[in-house]
């Protein structure tokens, strides 16, 4: 009986339910799509993905349903009212400003979206043609909303077309800006005084706008040197320990370009669409309200249908108002005001943004994936197996209050471990950004940044050498207290960095775990080295997480069977055997366990050096951490640009931040005005101007031919893509 009642309700009110669901999905996407900037849970990502797909499928299905029911006999006014819903569904298909693409692949499929939009627009027009006629109280509001839907969908397709890496590459290849236009941010007598005020997050975000074209170039493998002003900005942020935050803001702006309508909203076309859509929607709402109040039509509509229409019309108006307010308060508008020299309006805009602290939503989530082989792969219930004995022996190894225990330390730093799958052992370490944990976060960022600065200085201006370091740099460095004149004291360990990269990660991961457990059981590192232990463990587990969960972000070879072989060998190798000193020399090890043997050998070498106290326990641990940071940076520079861009849709990764940090520090240290003058480039605002409607039209015409429109150079001519 209950099921029959549900079916009867669905058959009676199917179309009304569908249009309301379509509207509710738009509200959901507007309210929660911004959360993708952060490393949200997998469940929430799946939910957003489902809502993103359902929003399109629901509106498309409903338009088709309306086109079929329009042929059925019904009251004239009822048909007109239901047909009036079709343009609103077309508006829904235009999407929200906060999300145009769920993944980078959506941008590549912009031509498919264009064709789909054409079919959907024809479907909505057919519904209006069959039911509206040429007269009636809803003809004018229906036409107005239909035009808004066409504009919204055209804007979405346009955004998808210009959010591709090849479009950014065209812009950077072809644009040429005069010298006096390049440093627009530094013009005026108060430039230095203005620079001194760059301290808070809002100012860091504005600085990210000034430096963003360098980030754009990095995403398309195009080296761009900073200008003198940009170099001063980088030095200023470096001096105020804001380099990490600066990179965070740059990545948040790149997210806007790839996955939202930001690249189009702030063009002349985008601003016109905002104004016209708001006026047209407001006028349509007023005309509909007027028709319901009239003597001829006020009491002829179904109460439910009239209520649904009011929800759609009022909701559309509210969404348009929210869109306009969001665009007006956007950081891109702030950058535009700065670029166009509206200083007083720019200052007012920044002050208002500071009051609402809107910039906080752009910060990174400070969450990194974690996977530890020694803690994860075990046989349940077997006390001689790796994992169970490892857990049992934590107390004897002095681990009960170390960084391996998931609880708060004395400073309030909390490690929250979430089992991702029972047999996989994937975990997530979340760094909560409260007052007590911020000290530790600052320490971790400083440690990573210090190691990156060491690598940058060691390369002596050779960027290719810097990108080739995989741990050799820190292992070959000299220590005055233990230098024997034959090179770095740890140079004998470079064999571990000359293996295939995936083997190096596994070997160093196992060695780090064994080394830290033995080291802490004997010396119980406290005080200054505690944060270094935690940071080393976190980066080691993070690289292992990338190897298993994000292999596309690591340079080849990345063999999917390698960690599975290690998993099998770990399950066959007792914990006590692996943790013994010189375990790599005991017994015969089959081929699958060679990487475990390498890890045990490396750990034993590190422990021997620690016993000799050369170069000292804390310095030796710093070397281990340095190896991990070098491998992290090596992976970052050899990861494809598409993979970096792809991961921004899931909150970004530490590997991407390290990638930008390394380049930023290299540009700061080896800045040269000569290099800048030899490079053609412009500001990010020029990129907004580059997104021209005529180029979009020519893109459609020539996208499948041998001639592709390039950005216009001084001659105004297009160049052919070879």
N, C-alpha and C positions, 0 to 999 in steps of 0.2 A: 504493500500500500504506500509506504513512504517513497519507494522508487517511482511508483506511478505518479505520485503527487509532484515529485521533482521533474519528471518528464513533462507533465502537463504544464507546470510553471515555465519550463524552458520553451516549450512549443508556443506558449502564449506570449512570452515576453523576450524571445530570443534576440531580436534585433536591438531592443532597448538595452538588454544586458551587454551585448557586444560593444555598442558605442560607448557605454559607460566604462567598460573594462578598458577600451582603447584610451579613453581620457585618463583613467587612473594610472595606466602604464606610463603615460607622459609625465604625470605628476611625480611618479616614483623615480623615473630617470632624471628629472630635473633636480630632485631632492638628494639623490644618493649616488649619481654617477661620478661626482667629484671625488668620492672615496677611493676611486681607483688610483689616485696619486699615491696612496699609501699601500703598504704590503698587507692587504686585508686577507682574511681567512679564505680558504678555498671554497667554503660553503657560500660565502657572500659573493665571491667572484662568479660562481656558477649561477647564483640567483640573478646577478646583474646581466649575465649572458642570456639567461632565459627571458628576462624582461625585455632586453634589447631585441631579441628575435621575435618575441610575442607581440611587441609593439608594432612591428612591421606586418607580421602575418595576420594579426587581428584586424588591423585597418584594411588590409588588402582583401581579406575574406569578406568583411562587412560591406565594402563597396561592391564586390561581386554579388553578394546576397541582395543588396538594394537594387542592383540592376535587374535581377531576376524578378523580385517581388514588385517592381514598378509596372510589370505587365499584368499583374493580377487586379481584378476589380476591387475598388475600395472607394471610400469617400474622397472627393477631390481635395479638400483641405488636409485630410489625414495623409494623403499621398504627397502633397506638397511639403508638409511638415517633416515627414520621414526622408524625403529627398533632400531637404535642407541639411540633413546630417552628413550627407556625402562630402560636401566641401570641408567640413570640420575633420573628417577622416583623412582627407588629403593634406590638411594642415598637420595632423598628427604624423603622417608619413614623412613630413619635412624634418622631424626630429627636434631635439632640444639643443640649445647652444652648448651644453655641457658634454655632449657625446654625439659625434657623427660616425666614428668608426670604433668598433670594439677591438679590432686587431689591425695591424699594418696591412694585412691582406685585403681588408675592405677598401683601403685607398687604391690598391691596384685594380680593383674591380669597379672603378667609377663608371666605366662605359656600360657595364651591366646595370648599375643603378640608374643610369640615364635612360636606358631602354625600359626598365621597370617603371620609372617615373612617368614616361610617356604613356604607357599602357594604363597606369592608374589614373592619370589625368583624363584620358579618354573615357575611362569607366565612370568617373565622377561627372564628366560633362554629359555622358549619355543618360545618367540618372536624372540630371537636371532637365535635359531636353525632353525626356519622356513624361515628366511630371509637372514641371513648372509652367510650360507654355510661355507666352509673351506677356501675360498680365498676372497679377496676383500680389498679395502683400509681402511675399517672401522672395520675389524675383531679385530685387535689388540687393538685399542682404546676402542672398545665396551667391550672386555674382561677385560681391565684394570678398566673401570668404573664399570663394574659388580662386580668385586672383591672389589672395594671400597664400593659399596652398601652393599655387604654381611658383610664386616667389620663394617660398620656404624650401620647396624641393629643388629648385634650380640652385639655390644657395648651398644646399647640402651636396649636390653633385659637384658643384664648383669647388667646394671645400675638399671633397675627396680627391678631386683632380690635382689640386695644388698642395696636398699634404704628402706628396711622394718625394723620396730622396732625390730622384732625378730632376725634379723641378727645382729643388734647392740648389742642386749642382749647376743647373743652367743659369740661375741667378748669379751665383758666385763666379761663374766663368765669364759672364758677359757684361756685368755692370761695371761702370767706371765713374768714380766720384772725384770731383776736384778736391785738392788739398784743403781748401778752406771749408769744405762741407764735411770733411771726415771727422773733425774734432768739434762737432757742434756742441757737445756736452761741455767743452772747456772754454767756449767763447764767453767773453764778458769779464769784467774786472773782478767779479766776486767768485770766480771759478774755484780758486784755492780755498776761500772761506767756505764755499759750498761743500767742497770735498771733505773738509774737516768735520762736517756734521754727519758723515756717513758712518753711523754706528749701529742703529737699531735694525730690526729685520726689514722694515719697509725701505730703508735706505739701501740695504744690501740687495733687495729685489730691484730697486732702480739701477743699482750698479750692474746687476746681472743683465739688464736690458742693454746697457752700454757695451757689454762684452759678448752679447749673445751671438753676433755674427761669427765670432771665432769658434763658438760651439757649433754653429751651423756648418762651418767648414770642416770641423772634425768629424761630424756625422756623415759627411760625403767624401772623406779622405782628401780634403783640400786644405793644405797648410796656409794659415792666415796669421800674420804677425800683428800684434797690437800696435796702435798708435801711441804717441807719447802720453796722451791723456789716459788712454786705457791702461798703459803700463803703470802710471801713477796711481790709478784706481786699484790695480792689483797689489801694488806695494802697500797701499793704505790698508786694504783688507787683510793683507798678510801681517802687517804690523799690529792690527787689532784682533788677530786670531779669528778672522771671519772667512778665511779661504774656504773652509769646508761648507759653511752656510752659503757662500757665493755659488759654489758648484751645485748645491741642492736647488737653489733658485733657478739656475740655468736649466737644469733638467726639468723643473716644473714648467718652465716656459716652452721647452721642447715638447713636453706632453701636450700643451695647448695647441701647438702647431700640428702635431701628428693626429690627435684624437678629438679635438674640438673645433668649433667654427672660428677660433680666434684669428686665423689667417685671413678670413674674409669679412668678419664682422666689422673690423676697424678700417675697411676700405670705404671709398665713397659709395660704392654699391651697397655694402653692408649697412652703412648708416642710413641710406635711403630706405632700404628694406625695413629696418627697425621702425622708422617713422611712419612709413606708409602702412605697414602691418598693424601698428597700434591704432592709427586713425581709422583704417578700414574695419578693424574688428570692433572698435568702439561704436562706429556708425552702424554696423550690422546689428550689434546688440540693442542699440536704441531703436532701430527700425523694427526689430522683432518685438520688443516690448511695446512699441506703439501699436503694432498689429494686434497684439493680444488685448489691448485696452480699447480697441475700436468697437463700435456697435455691431458692425457686420461680421467681425471675425472673433471677437473676444470670447464667446462661449461655445464655439464650434470645435475647438481643439480638444482632444482627449487630455484629461488632467495629467495622466502619467506621461504622455508624449510631450506635453507642454513643459512639464517639470524637467524631463530629460533634455529638452532643447535649451531651457534656461541654464541648466548645469553646463552644457557644452558651450553656450555663448558666453556666460559669465566666466567660466573656467578659461576659455580661450583668451578673454580680455585680461584676466589676472596673469596668465602665463606671458602674455605680451608685455604687460607692465613689468613683470619680473625680469623679462629678457632685456628690456630697455634699461632698467635700473642696474642690472648686472653689467651691461655693456658700459654704462656711464661710470660705474665704480670700478671698472676693470683696471688692472695694472697696465694693460696695453693702452688704454685711454690716457693714463698718466704719462706713459712714454711718448705718446703722440703730442700731448701738450708741451712736454719738455722739448721735443724735436722742433716744434713749430714756434718756439719762443714765447708761449703764453705763460710767462713765469708766475704771475700772480695767481692765475687759475690753477697752475700746476701745484703751487705751494698749498693752495686751499684743498685741492684734491688729495694730496699726500696727508694733510692734517686730518681730514675726515677718515681716511683709511686707517690712520694710526689710532683714531678713537675707537673704531670697531674691531681693530686687530684682525682684519681679514687675512693678513699675510700668513697667519699661523696655519691655515689650511694647506699651504704649499710646502710645509716642511716635510722632510723624509720621516718615515715611521720609525727609523732606527731599529728595524727588525731584520735579522739575517738568518737564512736557513742553516741548520746544523745537522750533521750526520757523523756519528762516531762508530767506527767498526768494532772497537773493543767493548763498547757498551751495548751494542745493538744485536750483533749476530751471536746467538747462543741457543742452547737446547734447554727448554724449560724443565725444571725439576731435576736436572742433572748437576750435582754439586761439583763435579769435576770439569764441567764445560766452561767455556771461556767467560760468558757473561755472568753466570751465577757466582763463580769464584771471584770474579772481578768485583761484584757488588759486595761479597762477603769480606774481601780483603781490604776494603777501603779504610776501615778503621785501623788495621794493622799497618797500612801504608801511610797513615797520617792524613787521610783524606776526609775525615769526618766534617771538617769545617772549611774545606778548600773550595776552589772554584768549581769542583766537580759536583758539589752538593747543591741541588736546586732549592736554595732558600736565600734569605736576605743576609748580606754581610753586615759588618758594623756600620757601614755608611748607608745602608738601606738599599743596596743594589740587588735587584730581584731578577732571578733567572726563571722564566716560566717555560717548562718543557711540555710540549704537546706531541703525543705519539701520533704520527701521521698514518701509519699502517702497522699492524701487529708484527709482520714479518720483515718490514722494510727498515724500521728503526729510524725513520726520518723525524727530525725534531725542529722546533723553532725556538730560538732564544730571543725574547722580546725585552728590549731595554726601555723600561718605563720612564717617561720623561717627567718625573716629579722632582721636587726640590732635592731630595736625598740622593737620587741616582744621577743627577746632572753632573756631579763631580766626576763620577766614573766615566760617563759618556765623553766628557771633555778630555779625560786622560786617554781614552782609547783613540779618539780622533787625533789628539796630539801625537800619540805614538805612531800611528799610521802616517801622518803628515811628516813627522820627523824622518821616518825611513824613506819616504818618497823624496824628501829634500836631499837626503844623503845620496840616493841613487842619481838624482839630477846633477848634483855637484860632481859626482864621480865620473860621469860620462864626458865631462870637459867640453861641452858644447856639441857633441856628436849625438844627435837624436836617434840615429840608427843603433848605436851602441847601447844607449839607454833602453831601447825597446827590446834588446836581445838579452838583457840580464834575467837570469832565472834562479839566482842565488849565488852565482859565481862572484859577484861584486863584493858582497859582505863576507864571503868565505875567504877571499883572497886579500882582504884588507890587513894591514900590518897593525900589530899591537906592540907598543914600545916595551911593555914589561915582559914580553915573551918572544920578541923578534930574534930569530937565529940567523938572520941575514939571507935566508933562502926563500923569502916570500912570506905570504900570509901563513899564520900558525895553523889555520883550518883549511889550508889549500888541499890537503889530502882528502877532504870530504867532497871535492867537486865532482867525483865520480857519480855521486847521487843526483847531481843536477844535469848530467850529460846523458842520462837515459831518456827514453821517450817520455813526453810530458805527463801522460797519465800514470806511468810507472813512478815517476818522481813524486807525484802527488801522493800516491799510495804509500811509497816507502817513507817519505817524510811524515806523513800522517801517523803511521804506526810508530815510527821512531820518536816523534814528538810525544805521543801518549806514553810510551814506555819511559822515555827520559824524564818527563814531568813526574810520573808516579814514583820512580826511584829517587829523583832529586828531592821531591817534597817529603818523602819518607825519611830522608837523612838530614836535610837542612831545614825543612819546614820554612820555606820562604815566606816572609811576612813583610809588612811595611811597604817600602817603595816598589819591591819586586812583585807584590801581589797583583797589582793591576797588569803588569807585564805578563804574568802567568795566565791570567784570565784572557787577556787579549790574544796571546799566542794560541791558547786552546780554542778560542772562538774563530780565529782566522783558519786554523788547521781544519776544524770541523766544517767551516764554510766552504773551503776548497773541496773537501770531500763531498759535501752537498752538491756543489756544482758538477762534480764528476758524475754523480749518480742521477741527479734530478735535472740539471741544466747542461747536458753535454754539448749542446749547440753553442754554448758561450765559452767553450774552451778550444784552443787550437788543436788541430789534428796531430798525431792520431789519438782518438778517444775511442777505445774499444769497449763496447758494451759488455763483453764477456770478461773483461779483466777484473772488475770488482766482484763479479759473480764467482770467478775462480778464487779470489781472495776470501770471499765469504765461505766458500766450501772448505778451503784450507783452514780457516779460522775455526770452523766447527769441528775439524778433525785434530786441531792442535790445541792441547790443553793450555789453560791460562798460565799455570805454573811453569810449563815448559817455555812458553814464549817470553815470560817475564824474567827468566833466569839469565844471568850474565853469560856471554859467549854462547848463547843458544843457537846461533847460526853455524857454529862449528860442531854441533852435537848431532850425530845421526845423519841419515840420508833424507834429503828433502826432495820431493817430486817436483816436476816442472811447474805445476799449478801453485806451489808454495814459494817459488823463487822470489816473488815480490815481498812476501813475509820475511824471508831470509835477508833480503836487502834492508828491510826496515829494522830488523833485530840487529844486524851488523852496524848500521848507522847509529842506532841508539847506544850500542856498546861503545862505539868510538866517542860519542859525546860524553858518556858517563866517565870514560877514562880521562878525558880532558878536564872534566869537572873535578875529578879526584886530584889531578895535578894543579888545580886552581889556576889554570891558564886558559883564557885570559881573565878568569875570575867567574864565580857562579852567576852573578847578575849580568856580566858582559856576555857570557856564553849563552845565556837565555836570550839576550838581546840579539845575538847572532842568529839564533833559531828563528826568532820573530822576524828578523830582517830577511831571512830566506823566504819566509812565507809571504811577506809583503812584495818581494821581488817576483815571486811566482804569480802573485795576484796581479801585479802590474803587467807582467809578461802576457798573461792570459787576457787581460783587458785590451792590450794593444793588438793582439792577434785574433781577437774575437771580431766577427763580421759586424759592420755598422748596422745592418738590418737587425741583428740579434739584440744589440744595445737598444735600438729604437723599439723593438718588439716588447722588450721587458719593461719599458716605461708604462705600458698599459696595466701592469700588475704591481705597480708601486716602485719599480726600479730596483736595482741591485747594487751592492757595495762594489762590485767589479766595475760597474759603469761610473760610479763616483770616483773610484781610483783612477780610471782612465782619463777623466777630465782633470782630476787633481794633478796628475803627472804632467799633462800638457800645460796646465796653468802655471805650475812651478817652473817648468822649462822656459816658457815665454817670459816669465818674470826675471829669471836669473840671466838668461842670455838674450835679453831684449836688445834690439838694434833698430835705430830709426831708419837706417839704410834699407834694411829688410822690409820695413813697413812701406817706404816710398816705392819700392819696386813691385808692390802687390796691389792689384786693382781690387777694390772692395768698397763696400758702403756700410751704412748702419742698418740695424734691423728695421727701422722705419722705411728705408728704401725697399726692403723686401716686401713690406705691406703694399707699397706703391707698385711693386712689380706684379702683384697678383691682380692683373688687369682683366676686365671683362672681355675685351677684344682678343687678348691672348687665349682666354678660355674658349671662345668661339672658334678660333683658329686651331686650338688643340683638338676640338671635336672633328673639324674638317680634315686635318692632316694626320690624325693619330695612327692611321693604318697605311699611310703612304711613306715614300722614301724621304719626304720633306717634312721636317718637324719644326715648328716655330720655336725659336730661341728667344731669350730676353733681348730687348732692343738695345743696341749699342748706340754710340754717338751718331752713327749714320742712319739709325732708325730701321735698318735692314735685318731680316732674319738670316740665320746661318743654318746650314744643313747639318743634321746629325749623321755622322759616319757610322 
